[in-house]
Amino acid sequence: MVNIATTPQSELGELNKEHRCPNCGSQGLHIFYEVRNVPVHSCLMMSSKEEALNFPCGDVVLGFCPQCGFITNTIFDAKWSAYAPNYEDQQSFSPTFNKFALSLANKWIEKYNLNDKDIVEIGCSKGDFLFLLCEQGNNRGVGIDPSVVPGRVQSQASDRVKFIQEYYSKKHAEYVGDFICCRHTLEHIQPTKEFIQTVRDSIGERTNVAFCLEIPDNTRVMQELAFEDIYYEHCSYFSPGTLARLFRSCGFEVTDLYKEYGDQYLLIEAKPIAAETSDKVHPNEETVAEVAQDVEHFAANIQGKLQYWKDYLTEQKVANKKVVVWGSGSKCVAFLTTLDTINKIEYVVDINPNRHGKFIPGVGKEIMSPEFLKEYQPDMVIVMNAIYCDEIGVMLKNMGVETEVVAL
């Protein structure tokens, strides 16, 4: 644990005693990073520029819990959590992402003998991953997500999958099955302990039901100063240790804890136990003191990185360089709004056809197809996620677009 009395306030930020940690319940969070006036949603697709520019905005004020290491937006307002079918976060148009998703599905199928079983996915988005689990293992599935669009994804397992367009809650306890997974959902939920406890309570005494969860890894965000991964929808930020401690406090034993996808994603695998808590600590967990060091590093260096990118984009603008951002999702929105440099980027492109012709909330840029670059011939393409650089490089070459590719 971090000793508040011996931790200088200048390193971790001001201690706000009014805030209670939603992860462990302790009182008092250190405020260390603020971004004002950012769109409250990054992936809700707007039909016009005017609608996008008038989109509601809120503030991000990150607080660090010195007791458990959890990080949260202390002024997050859940009233903006309006996930709906026009929430467009589908990633399965990328071969790079599909390769990872298929590998993960096959790993869990083999590891948990998921053949002819009943699977529940909480926060299933458009259903891509749930269909993979059901196709590869001849399983049956239930997907719970208010943004799901039944019929969007074509699958041979369609007749074995049921979608529920709702937020997961206690009323869905009947949908437990033989295996539960939840990918990139917990970071959108502020009452984290309440959510994980709800899943544990739904399982009850069926201790053979595994629960696997995937979220962004906050260790990388802090260490690499990845400000583009901090935005309004993400109100909860976990390191391996903070996530594992949460699971144990809710009656799970952590059976595996690891990172994937270029260490961007943090995955936890757990099983329910009869005891109230488990004392089994996974070797990949870090201490709260180590999280505090990462927070201190971020707080001390983030302004320098922000200024670097502001200056860099200004230089390109002055030189009349045509700069395009590749990737119109949350990273793009955070990149442009945090830097307050929306007018230094003319166009944003995306591989997802369901985004084309739509406008980015809070930014107002129309999302273009990659084909647009054949005509535009940009001088530079800034890639929001470096893991896609090779894939994008091939696409640019095939389209006859010669340009500098810069990874954020």
C-alpha positions as semicolon CSV with decimal commas, in nm:
position;residue;x (nm);y (nm);z (nm)
1;M;0,000;0,000;0,000
2;V;0,107;0,361;-0,056
3;N;0,162;0,542;0,270
4;I;-0,022;0,870;0,225
5;A;0,178;1,033;0,504
6;T;0,510;0,968;0,330
7;T;0,397;1,020;-0,031
8;P;0,456;1,384;-0,132
9;Q;0,137;1,551;-0,253
10;S;0,326;1,699;-0,550
11;E;0,395;1,350;-0,687
12;L;0,051;1,194;-0,670
13;G;-0,158;1,508;-0,687
14;E;-0,397;1,665;-0,440
15;L;-0,583;1,422;-0,213
16;N;-0,956;1,479;-0,248
17;K;-1,111;1,326;0,063
18;E;-1,465;1,363;-0,070
19;H;-1,428;1,090;-0,330
20;R;-1,480;0,725;-0,239
21;C;-1,308;0,456;-0,445
22;P;-1,572;0,250;-0,633
23;N;-1,329;-0,041;-0,644
24;C;-1,243;-0,088;-0,275
25;G;-1,468;0,163;-0,096
26;S;-1,188;0,358;0,073
27;Q;-1,219;0,735;0,115
28;G;-0,987;0,976;-0,062
29;L;-0,839;0,983;-0,415
30;H;-0,534;1,170;-0,544
31;I;-0,625;1,391;-0,843
32;F;-0,342;1,379;-1,098
33;Y;-0,474;1,448;-1,452
34;E;-0,750;1,664;-1,600
35;V;-0,892;1,712;-1,949
36;R;-1,180;1,953;-1,984
37;N;-1,464;1,979;-2,234
38;V;-1,436;1,646;-2,416
39;P;-1,726;1,462;-2,586
40;V;-1,906;1,227;-2,349
41;H;-1,909;0,959;-2,619
42;S;-1,650;0,884;-2,885
43;C;-1,820;0,613;-3,088
44;L;-2,178;0,733;-3,126
45;M;-2,207;0,809;-3,496
46;M;-2,355;1,147;-3,586
47;S;-2,540;1,204;-3,913
48;S;-2,430;1,566;-3,964
49;K;-2,140;1,796;-3,883
50;E;-2,369;2,029;-3,689
51;E;-2,500;1,745;-3,476
52;A;-2,145;1,630;-3,408
53;L;-2,019;1,975;-3,308
54;N;-2,315;2,027;-3,074
55;F;-2,257;1,694;-2,902
56;P;-2,256;1,711;-2,518
57;C;-1,918;1,746;-2,350
58;G;-1,789;1,667;-2,004
59;D;-1,465;1,662;-1,808
60;V;-1,213;1,395;-1,718
61;V;-1,055;1,432;-1,374
62;L;-0,855;1,120;-1,292
63;G;-0,811;1,015;-0,931
64;F;-0,578;0,746;-0,793
65;C;-0,675;0,533;-0,495
66;P;-0,376;0,493;-0,259
67;Q;-0,535;0,190;-0,096
68;C;-0,600;-0,040;-0,397
69;G;-0,434;0,137;-0,693
70;F;-0,755;0,191;-0,890
71;I;-0,789;0,495;-1,117
72;T;-1,122;0,655;-1,204
73;N;-1,274;0,969;-1,352
74;T;-1,392;1,126;-1,029
75;I;-1,658;1,342;-1,196
76;F;-1,792;1,083;-1,441
77;D;-2,167;1,109;-1,487
78;A;-2,338;0,781;-1,574
79;K;-2,632;0,965;-1,730
80;W;-2,422;0,994;-2,047
81;S;-2,380;0,616;-2,076
82;A;-2,621;0,602;-2,367
83;Y;-2,497;0,295;-2,552
84;A;-2,724;0,219;-2,844
85;P;-2,713;0,055;-3,189
86;N;-2,542;0,367;-3,330
87;Y;-2,253;0,309;-3,090
88;E;-2,003;0,186;-3,349
89;D;-1,705;0,006;-3,196
90;Q;-1,687;-0,301;-3,420
91;Q;-1,324;-0,395;-3,489
92;S;-1,369;-0,706;-3,699
93;F;-1,302;-0,529;-4,028
94;S;-0,930;-0,549;-3,950
95;P;-0,741;-0,870;-4,041
96;T;-0,495;-0,797;-3,760
97;F;-0,771;-0,780;-3,501
98;N;-0,953;-1,084;-3,643
99;K;-0,638;-1,293;-3,614
100;F;-0,613;-1,203;-3,246
101;A;-0,984;-1,260;-3,176
102;L;-0,979;-1,604;-3,342
103;S;-0,668;-1,701;-3,149
104;L;-0,826;-1,596;-2,819
105;A;-1,151;-1,777;-2,895
106;N;-0,968;-2,099;-2,977
107;K;-0,752;-2,064;-2,666
108;W;-1,053;-2,038;-2,436
109;I;-1,239;-2,316;-2,618
110;E;-0,948;-2,554;-2,567
111;K;-0,866;-2,440;-2,215
112;Y;-1,223;-2,465;-2,084
113;N;-1,344;-2,748;-2,306
114;L;-1,608;-2,527;-2,466
115;N;-1,771;-2,774;-2,698
116;D;-2,150;-2,803;-2,712
117;K;-2,170;-2,565;-2,416
118;D;-2,374;-2,259;-2,318
119;I;-2,179;-1,932;-2,329
120;V;-2,272;-1,587;-2,204
121;E;-2,095;-1,271;-2,321
122;I;-2,160;-0,954;-2,124
123;G;-2,102;-0,648;-2,341
124;C;-2,096;-0,842;-2,669
125;S;-2,099;-0,534;-2,896
126;K;-2,218;-0,651;-3,240
127;G;-2,161;-1,018;-3,153
128;D;-1,844;-1,096;-3,348
129;F;-1,656;-1,271;-3,068
130;L;-1,957;-1,459;-2,935
131;F;-2,019;-1,597;-3,283
132;L;-1,655;-1,708;-3,300
133;L;-1,691;-1,902;-2,974
134;C;-2,011;-2,064;-3,095
135;E;-1,879;-2,144;-3,444
136;Q;-1,545;-2,285;-3,335
137;G;-1,685;-2,498;-3,053
138;N;-2,039;-2,571;-3,174
139;N;-2,166;-2,382;-2,871
140;R;-2,482;-2,191;-2,788
141;G;-2,461;-1,827;-2,685
142;V;-2,638;-1,537;-2,515
143;G;-2,506;-1,187;-2,580
144;I;-2,612;-0,895;-2,357
145;D;-2,543;-0,543;-2,482
146;P;-2,763;-0,237;-2,551
147;S;-2,561;-0,158;-2,865
148;V;-2,602;-0,498;-3,031
149;V;-2,753;-0,502;-3,380
150;P;-2,908;-0,844;-3,446
151;G;-2,834;-0,955;-3,799
152;R;-2,533;-0,722;-3,846
153;V;-2,286;-1,011;-3,830
154;Q;-2,357;-1,309;-4,053
155;S;-2,274;-1,642;-3,889
156;Q;-2,349;-2,010;-3,931
157;A;-2,417;-2,008;-3,556
158;S;-2,691;-1,743;-3,579
159;D;-2,965;-1,989;-3,486
160;R;-2,775;-2,082;-3,169
161;V;-2,719;-1,726;-3,042
162;K;-2,966;-1,502;-2,860
163;F;-2,909;-1,128;-2,820
164;I;-3,053;-0,912;-2,542
165;Q;-3,042;-0,536;-2,611
166;E;-3,005;-0,432;-2,248
167;Y;-2,745;-0,338;-1,988
168;Y;-2,633;-0,635;-1,782
169;S;-2,790;-0,644;-1,434
170;K;-2,913;-0,878;-1,161
171;K;-3,217;-0,964;-1,368
172;H;-2,992;-1,149;-1,613
173;A;-2,873;-1,394;-1,347
174;E;-3,056;-1,675;-1,527
175;Y;-2,805;-1,644;-1,812
176;V;-2,498;-1,807;-1,660
177;G;-2,435;-2,110;-1,879
178;D;-2,105;-2,297;-1,865
179;F;-1,875;-2,004;-1,938
180;I;-1,897;-1,625;-1,900
181;C;-1,681;-1,372;-2,081
182;C;-1,675;-0,994;-2,086
183;R;-1,450;-0,796;-2,318
184;H;-1,390;-0,420;-2,312
185;T;-1,690;-0,340;-2,096
186;L;-1,567;-0,299;-1,736
187;E;-1,370;0,014;-1,823
188;H;-1,702;0,181;-1,913
189;I;-1,851;0,105;-1,570
190;Q;-1,770;0,313;-1,262
191;P;-1,926;0,095;-0,986
192;T;-1,674;-0,177;-1,069
193;K;-1,707;-0,381;-0,752
194;E;-2,085;-0,382;-0,782
195;F;-2,060;-0,511;-1,139
196;I;-1,814;-0,794;-1,067
197;Q;-2,010;-0,888;-0,755
198;T;-2,328;-0,910;-0,964
199;V;-2,158;-1,159;-1,196
200;R;-2,031;-1,360;-0,899
201;D;-2,376;-1,365;-0,736
202;S;-2,534;-1,486;-1,060
203;I;-2,299;-1,785;-1,066
204;G;-2,393;-1,886;-0,713
205;E;-2,262;-2,227;-0,610
206;R;-2,172;-2,338;-0,964
207;T;-1,798;-2,318;-0,902
208;N;-1,718;-2,489;-1,233
209;V;-1,823;-2,178;-1,432
210;A;-1,518;-1,980;-1,545
211;F;-1,533;-1,602;-1,586
212;C;-1,287;-1,443;-1,831
213;L;-1,258;-1,068;-1,879
214;E;-1,055;-0,840;-2,106
215;I;-0,991;-0,466;-2,067
216;P;-0,727;-0,210;-2,169
217;D;-0,411;-0,230;-1,958
218;N;-0,358;0,093;-1,770
219;T;0,006;0,016;-1,689
220;R;0,094;0,082;-2,053
221;V;-0,116;0,401;-2,056
222;M;0,070;0,542;-1,757
223;Q;0,419;0,432;-1,858
224;E;0,389;0,533;-2,225
225;L;0,192;0,853;-2,153
226;A;-0,083;0,723;-2,383
227;F;-0,320;1,017;-2,343
228;E;-0,515;0,897;-2,648
229;D;-0,644;0,610;-2,435
230;I;-0,801;0,842;-2,178
231;Y;-1,150;0,958;-2,269
232;Y;-1,488;1,011;-2,112
233;E;-1,644;0,667;-2,167
234;H;-1,347;0,504;-1,999
235;C;-1,420;0,595;-1,639
236;S;-1,228;0,300;-1,488
237;Y;-0,859;0,215;-1,535
238;F;-0,698;-0,110;-1,420
239;S;-0,351;-0,252;-1,382
240;P;-0,307;-0,631;-1,337
241;G;-0,288;-0,600;-0,958
242;T;-0,588;-0,371;-0,917
243;L;-0,800;-0,599;-1,135
244;A;-0,691;-0,915;-0,954
245;R;-0,756;-0,761;-0,611
246;L;-1,105;-0,663;-0,724
247;F;-1,185;-1,017;-0,840
248;R;-1,061;-1,169;-0,514
249;S;-1,270;-0,927;-0,310
250;C;-1,579;-1,048;-0,496
251;G;-1,532;-1,419;-0,434
252;F;-1,317;-1,526;-0,728
253;E;-0,981;-1,695;-0,744
254;V;-0,754;-1,562;-1,019
255;T;-0,639;-1,857;-1,230
256;D;-0,455;-1,656;-1,495
257;L;-0,354;-1,295;-1,553
258;Y;-0,176;-1,183;-1,868
259;K;-0,147;-0,925;-2,147
260;E;-0,217;-0,958;-2,517
261;Y;-0,232;-0,755;-2,838
262;G;0,099;-0,579;-2,807
263;D;0,049;-0,558;-2,429
264;Q;-0,247;-0,325;-2,486
265;Y;-0,506;-0,564;-2,344
266;L;-0,519;-0,705;-1,992
267;L;-0,691;-1,041;-1,951
268;I;-0,798;-1,213;-1,632
269;E;-0,935;-1,564;-1,594
270;A;-1,106;-1,657;-1,270
271;K;-1,318;-1,919;-1,104
272;P;-1,570;-1,869;-0,823
273;I;-1,478;-2,006;-0,484
274;A;-1,689;-2,104;-0,186
275;A;-1,476;-1,898;0,054
276;E;-1,543;-1,528;0,092
277;T;-1,201;-1,429;-0,049
278;S;-0,896;-1,600;-0,197
279;D;-0,543;-1,540;-0,073
280;K;-0,382;-1,671;-0,392
281;V;-0,181;-1,388;-0,553
282;H;-0,086;-1,422;-0,919
283;P;0,283;-1,362;-1,001
284;N;0,193;-1,100;-1,264
285;E;0,033;-0,869;-1,008
286;E;0,215;-0,549;-0,919
287;T;0,190;-0,370;-0,585
288;V;-0,007;-0,053;-0,519
289;A;0,323;0,126;-0,464
290;E;0,431;0,030;-0,817
291;V;0,107;0,168;-0,960
292;A;0,173;0,489;-0,766
293;Q;0,514;0,515;-0,933
294;D;0,350;0,483;-1,275
295;V;0,100;0,754;-1,183
296;E;0,380;0,982;-1,067
297;H;0,565;0,921;-1,395
298;F;0,253;1,005;-1,596
299;A;0,175;1,320;-1,398
300;A;0,532;1,447;-1,424
301;N;0,573;1,390;-1,799
302;I;0,234;1,407;-1,971
303;Q;0,237;1,782;-2,038
304;G;0,565;1,745;-2,224
305;K;0,421;1,482;-2,455
306;L;0,107;1,686;-2,518
307;Q;0,317;1,988;-2,608
308;Y;0,530;1,778;-2,842
309;W;0,228;1,671;-3,044
310;K;0,079;2,021;-3,046
311;D;0,404;2,161;-3,184
312;Y;0,439;1,874;-3,431
313;L;0,093;1,924;-3,581
314;T;0,143;2,300;-3,592
315;E;0,468;2,251;-3,786
316;Q;0,291;2,030;-4,041
317;K;0,014;2,286;-4,080
318;V;0,261;2,572;-4,132
319;A;0,441;2,361;-4,394
320;N;0,107;2,302;-4,573
321;K;0,138;1,928;-4,526
322;K;-0,176;1,724;-4,582
323;V;-0,211;1,520;-4,263
324;V;-0,470;1,244;-4,220
325;V;-0,561;1,046;-3,911
326;W;-0,623;0,673;-3,966
327;G;-0,873;0,539;-3,715
328;S;-1,184;0,735;-3,618
329;G;-1,260;0,572;-3,285
330;S;-1,197;0,675;-2,928
331;K;-0,820;0,717;-2,967
332;C;-0,877;0,964;-3,250
333;V;-1,133;1,163;-3,051
334;A;-0,901;1,178;-2,749
335;F;-0,603;1,268;-2,969
336;L;-0,777;1,561;-3,136
337;T;-0,974;1,698;-2,841
338;T;-0,702;1,661;-2,576
339;L;-0,458;1,847;-2,799
340;D;-0,726;2,095;-2,907
341;T;-0,589;2,067;-3,261
342;I;-0,900;1,963;-3,453
343;N;-0,839;2,225;-3,723
344;K;-0,488;2,095;-3,796
345;I;-0,628;1,768;-3,934
346;E;-0,842;1,787;-4,248
347;Y;-0,958;1,427;-4,280
348;V;-1,005;1,109;-4,078
349;V;-1,027;0,768;-4,244
350;D;-1,147;0,435;-4,109
351;I;-1,168;0,078;-4,234
352;N;-1,515;0,023;-4,082
353;P;-1,774;0,084;-4,360
354;N;-2,045;0,150;-4,100
355;R;-1,859;0,469;-4,006
356;H;-1,819;0,609;-4,356
357;G;-2,014;0,929;-4,415
358;K;-2,078;0,972;-4,043
359;F;-1,937;1,251;-3,827
360;I;-1,722;1,221;-3,516
361;P;-1,889;1,352;-3,197
362;G;-1,728;1,664;-3,059
363;V;-1,487;1,679;-3,353
364;G;-1,720;1,724;-3,650
365;K;-1,493;1,556;-3,904
366;E;-1,659;1,337;-4,164
367;I;-1,522;0,983;-4,162
368;M;-1,385;0,884;-4,500
369;S;-1,315;0,547;-4,659
370;P;-0,947;0,454;-4,708
371;E;-1,023;0,467;-5,083
372;F;-1,051;0,844;-5,044
373;L;-0,673;0,861;-5,001
374;K;-0,620;0,759;-5,366
375;E;-0,750;1,100;-5,468
376;Y;-0,632;1,302;-5,169
377;Q;-0,272;1,168;-5,165
378;P;-0,178;1,281;-4,812
379;D;0,174;1,377;-4,710
380;M;0,135;1,199;-4,378
381;V;-0,092;0,940;-4,217
382;I;-0,096;0,934;-3,837
383;V;-0,199;0,588;-3,720
384;M;-0,385;0,590;-3,389
385;N;-0,276;0,237;-3,296
386;A;0,073;0,121;-3,392
387;I;-0,031;-0,244;-3,403
388;Y;-0,209;-0,174;-3,733
389;C;0,087;-0,006;-3,909
390;D;0,184;-0,310;-4,119
391;E;-0,177;-0,373;-4,221
392;I;-0,226;-0,007;-4,314
393;G;0,106;0,006;-4,499
394;V;-0,006;-0,279;-4,724
395;M;-0,340;-0,111;-4,793
396;L;-0,171;0,218;-4,882
397;K;0,072;0,043;-5,115
398;N;-0,208;-0,148;-5,287
399;M;-0,395;0,179;-5,341
400;G;-0,089;0,350;-5,486
401;V;-0,067;0,599;-5,201
402;E;0,290;0,702;-5,119
403;T;0,298;0,880;-4,786
404;E;0,478;0,896;-4,453
405;V;0,317;0,672;-4,191
406;V;0,358;0,792;-3,832
407;A;0,249;0,577;-3,539
408;L;0,104;0,762;-3,243
